[in-house]
Amino acid sequence: MARLVPVVWAFALLQGCAMFDHSEPPVAGPSAFVADSATGGGRHGGTFFILTQVDGAAPKWDSLRASHAASSGQGVNMRLVPYGRPVPAGHRRLKLYAIHDYAAPIQSLLGSGTAGPVEGVVEVDLREGERYRINGALDRFHAEVWIEEDATGLVVGEKIVKQADDPEWVKVRATASFTCCNLHYDDDWIGDSNWTSLPMIPAGSRVVVKDAGPDRARVLIEGRKMRIGFDNDVGKRAFGEFLAKVVVRDDPKATVAGYAPAVQKAIRAGKVAVGMTKEQAIFSLGYPRMDATPSTDASRWTYGTDENHAFALVWGADSRVQQIDAAPDVASQVETKLSEP
């Protein structure tokens, strides 16, 4: 399936606005750059994913406040203003916030029909010189916000998720199953390619299968309407097998919690390391592509970061990852090292 436009616009596309020019206090030492995101605008308001605190201190500006300032005197017309700021590199506690908001207060009182707002704190390691953005999703079923690498879209740290109170989801979630492993999605689509460069749904997310056809199914994942299906020519009869692997009755988080801390960290980040077992690799990367790896008994499993960049796990006689066969730029995205067994 062709990759779609991201949910949140790139800053250069946000109504042609220039960067809102308000100075932040200077950052002493090495820094990264963290940008807010927004989508929408006009009379229907905008959806904002913003950084509100760095190690407990609030930045001077964010995209929501800048947009309100720019929309002053515009009536109900919300003018979206992109905003970003330098942040000290290293280990940081970041408070993220997602909301759908309007230019006029009366519009906010009427409500947006989304599940937001949602906010929370994530702990991340920001690399010097790297650019990041706050991203997320808000709809009637689900609210989530996260930080990701600007260039690759890889999620950094944990997602912050707020459970929606939509009656349909409340009714069915008690009987929900779970995602087998980390799954990657493009808009509402989860394919068997499971490209690691896409945003990630963590292993153990609650899922309900609404209906299934010969090569795809409609599901609710943590209340969000999504589709699961084949990107590749595997054969329609194999879809039932694939769906049964992806949607499981037992929550994998209980198993993951029993692993060494370094393995747990790798799985949460969606990365793989030499020495991982097959079960651990599946939790982290999902199942290999069925068209390229028909059986998990194979000594080589094929994955991809996107449609043009493949990598493979090579298994040793002990059924642990012996080698990660990947170009250097791909390996840097998917590989990590275990500091302990």
C-alpha positions in Angstrom: 0.0 0.0 0.0 1.4 3.4 -0.9 2.4 5.6 2.0 -0.1 8.3 2.8 0.3 11.9 3.8 0.9 12.1 7.6 -2.0 12.9 9.9 -0.3 16.1 11.0 0.9 18.6 8.4 4.6 19.5 8.1 5.3 23.0 9.3 6.2 24.3 5.9 2.7 23.4 4.7 0.7 25.0 7.5 -1.2 27.7 5.5 2.1 29.1 4.3 2.8 30.7 7.8 6.4 31.6 8.7 7.8 30.4 12.0 6.3 32.5 14.8 9.3 34.6 15.9 9.4 34.9 19.7 12.6 34.2 21.3 13.0 31.4 23.9 15.6 31.6 26.7 19.0 30.4 25.2 19.9 26.8 25.6 23.3 26.2 27.3 25.2 23.3 25.8 24.1 20.8 23.2 20.5 21.0 22.0 17.9 19.4 19.9 14.9 21.1 18.2 11.3 20.2 19.1 8.4 21.5 16.9 4.7 21.5 17.7 2.2 20.3 15.1 -1.3 21.3 14.1 -4.0 20.5 11.4 -7.2 22.1 10.4 -7.7 25.8 10.7 -10.4 28.2 9.7 -13.9 28.2 11.2 -13.7 24.6 12.2 -10.8 25.2 14.5 -7.5 23.3 14.7 -6.1 20.2 16.3 -2.9 20.9 18.2 -0.1 18.6 19.4 2.3 20.7 21.5 5.1 20.6 24.0 4.1 22.4 27.3 7.0 21.5 29.7 10.6 20.6 29.6 11.8 19.1 32.9 9.0 21.0 34.6 9.6 24.4 33.0 7.2 25.8 30.4 8.5 27.1 27.1 7.6 30.7 26.4 5.4 29.9 23.4 3.7 27.0 21.7 1.7 26.5 18.6 -1.6 26.8 20.4 -0.8 30.1 22.1 0.8 31.5 18.9 -2.3 30.5 16.9 -4.6 32.2 19.3 -2.5 35.3 19.2 -2.5 35.3 15.4 -6.3 34.7 15.3 -7.1 37.6 17.5 -9.6 39.9 15.7 -10.4 37.2 13.1 -13.7 36.2 14.5 -14.2 32.4 14.2 -11.3 32.0 11.8 -8.5 30.0 13.5 -5.1 30.8 11.9 -2.7 28.0 12.5 0.8 29.1 13.4 3.7 26.6 13.5 6.1 26.9 16.4 9.2 25.1 17.6 12.0 25.6 20.0 15.5 24.4 20.9 15.6 22.0 23.9 18.6 20.7 25.8 19.8 17.4 24.4 20.0 14.4 26.7 17.6 12.6 29.0 14.5 14.9 29.4 11.0 14.8 30.9 8.6 16.3 28.4 5.0 17.2 29.0 2.9 16.8 25.8 -0.6 18.1 25.2 -3.2 17.4 22.5 -6.4 19.4 22.0 -8.9 20.5 19.4 -9.5 24.2 19.9 -11.2 27.2 18.2 -10.6 30.9 17.7 -13.8 32.0 19.4 -14.6 30.9 23.0 -18.2 30.2 22.2 -17.1 27.5 19.7 -15.2 25.7 22.4 -18.3 25.6 24.6 -20.1 23.7 21.8 -17.5 21.0 21.7 -15.4 19.4 19.0 -16.7 15.8 19.0 -13.2 14.5 19.6 -11.9 12.4 22.5 -9.4 15.0 23.6 -7.8 16.8 25.3 -5.0 14.5 26.5 -1.8 15.3 28.2 1.0 13.5 30.0 4.8 13.2 30.6 7.2 11.1 28.7 10.9 10.4 29.4 13.0 10.6 26.3 16.7 10.8 25.2 17.1 13.7 22.7 20.1 13.5 20.4 22.2 16.6 19.8 21.3 18.3 16.5 18.2 16.1 15.9 14.9 17.6 15.0 11.7 16.2 16.6 8.0 17.0 16.4 5.0 16.4 18.6 2.4 14.4 16.8 -0.8 12.5 17.6 -4.4 11.6 16.8 -7.7 12.9 18.0 -11.1 11.5 17.0 -14.4 10.4 18.7 -12.9 7.1 19.7 -9.4 7.9 20.7 -6.8 10.5 21.9 -3.1 10.1 21.7 0.0 12.3 21.6 3.7 11.4 21.2 7.1 12.8 20.1 8.7 11.5 17.0 11.8 12.0 14.9 11.0 14.6 12.3 13.0 12.9 9.5 11.9 9.3 10.0 8.6 9.5 11.9 9.9 7.0 14.5 8.2 7.4 17.8 10.5 8.3 20.7 9.5 7.1 24.2 6.0 6.1 25.2 2.8 7.3 23.6 0.3 9.1 25.9 -3.1 7.6 25.4 -6.5 8.6 26.8 -9.3 6.2 26.5 -12.4 7.7 24.8 -15.9 7.3 26.3 -17.6 6.6 23.0 -20.6 4.3 23.8 -19.7 1.8 21.1 -16.2 1.3 22.5 -17.3 1.2 26.1 -19.7 -1.6 25.1 -17.2 -3.8 23.4 -13.9 -3.2 25.1 -14.6 -5.6 28.0 -14.4 -8.5 25.5 -11.5 -7.1 23.6 -8.5 -9.1 22.5 -4.9 -7.7 22.2 -2.4 -6.8 19.6 0.3 -9.5 19.5 3.1 -7.1 19.1 4.1 -3.6 18.0 2.1 -2.7 14.9 2.8 0.2 12.6 0.1 2.1 10.8 -0.4 4.6 8.0 -3.6 6.6 8.7 -6.1 3.8 9.5 -4.2 1.0 7.7 -2.1 -1.7 9.3 -0.4 -3.9 6.6 1.6 -7.1 6.8 4.7 -5.1 5.7 4.5 -3.4 9.1 7.1 -0.7 8.1 9.0 0.3 11.2 9.3 4.0 10.0 5.5 4.4 10.6 3.9 5.4 13.9 3.5 2.5 16.3 0.7 0.9 18.2 2.3 -0.8 21.2 2.0 -4.6 21.8 -0.9 -5.4 24.1 -3.2 -2.7 22.8 -6.9 -3.7 23.1 -8.5 -4.7 19.8 -11.9 -5.7 18.6 -12.5 -7.3 15.2 -15.7 -5.8 13.8 -15.7 -7.9 10.6 -13.3 -9.7 8.4 -13.2 -10.3 4.6 -10.9 -12.5 2.5 -7.9 -10.1 2.7 -8.7 -7.5 5.3 -10.6 -6.7 8.5 -12.2 -3.7 10.1 -11.1 -3.4 13.8 -11.2 -1.1 16.8 -7.8 -0.7 18.4 -8.1 1.1 21.7 -11.4 2.4 20.3 -9.9 3.8 17.1 -11.4 2.6 13.8 -8.7 0.9 11.7 -8.1 -1.7 9.0 -5.8 -4.7 9.0 -4.8 -6.4 5.7 -2.2 -7.5 3.2 0.1 -5.1 1.4 1.7 -8.0 -0.5 0.5 -10.9 -2.7 0.3 -13.6 -0.1 -2.9 -15.4 -1.1 -6.4 -14.7 0.4 -6.5 -18.0 2.2 -3.6 -16.9 4.4 -5.4 -13.9 5.8 -7.2 -15.8 8.5 -3.8 -17.2 9.6 -2.3 -13.7 9.6 -5.2 -12.1 11.6 -5.1 -14.9 14.2 -1.4 -14.1 14.7 -2.0 -10.3 15.0 -5.0 -10.5 17.3 -4.5 -12.6 20.4 -6.5 -13.5 23.5 -3.7 -13.1 26.0 -2.1 -9.7 26.8 1.6 -9.9 25.7 2.5 -7.1 28.2 2.5 -9.8 31.0 5.1 -11.8 29.2 7.2 -8.7 28.3 7.2 -7.6 31.9 9.2 -10.8 32.8 12.1 -9.9 30.5 15.3 -8.2 31.5 14.9 -4.4 31.6 17.1 -3.9 28.5 14.9 -6.2 26.5 11.7 -4.5 27.7 13.2 -1.1 26.7 14.1 -2.4 23.2 10.5 -3.8 22.7 8.9 -0.5 23.9 11.1 1.3 21.3 10.3 -1.2 18.5 13.9 -2.2 18.1 15.8 -5.4 17.9 19.1 -6.6 19.2 21.5 -9.5 18.7 20.7 -12.1 21.3 16.9 -11.6 21.3 14.7 -14.7 21.1 12.1 -15.2 18.4 9.3 -14.3 20.8 11.0 -11.1 21.8 11.7 -10.1 18.2 8.1 -10.7 17.3 6.9 -8.5 20.2 9.2 -5.7 19.0 9.0 -5.9 15.2 5.8 -8.0 14.6 5.8 -11.0 12.3 8.0 -11.0 9.2 6.4 -10.4 5.8 4.6 -13.6 4.9 5.4 -13.3 1.2 9.1 -13.2 1.9 9.1 -15.4 5.1 6.3 -18.0 4.8 7.4 -19.7 8.0 8.9 -18.5 11.3 11.0 -21.7 11.2 13.1 -20.0 8.5 16.7 -19.1 9.4 16.2 -15.6 7.9 13.2 -13.2 8.5 12.6 -10.2 6.2 11.3 -6.9 7.4 11.3 -3.3 6.1 11.5 0.3 7.4 9.6 1.4 4.3 8.9 0.1 0.8 12.5 0.8 -0.4 14.5 -0.3 2.6 14.5 -3.9 3.8 16.4 -5.7 6.5 16.6 -9.2 7.8 17.1 -11.1 11.1 19.5 -14.1 10.8 18.9 -16.7 13.4 21.5 -18.9 15.1 21.2 -22.5 16.1 20.0 -21.3 19.6 17.0 -19.5 18.0 18.4 -16.1 19.0 19.2 -13.2 16.7 22.7 -13.9 15.4 22.9 -11.1 12.9 20.9 -8.1 11.7 21.5 -7.8 8.0 20.9 -4.2 7.2 22.4 -1.2 5.5 24.0 1.2 8.0 21.3 3.8 7.7 18.6 1.2 8.2 20.5 -0.5 11.0 20.6 2.8 12.9 16.8 2.9 12.9 16.0 -0.6 13.9 19.0 -2.0 15.9 19.9 -1.5 19.5 22.2 -3.3 22.0 21.3 -5.2 25.1 23.3 -4.1 28.1 22.3 -7.3 29.9 21.1 -10.8 28.9 
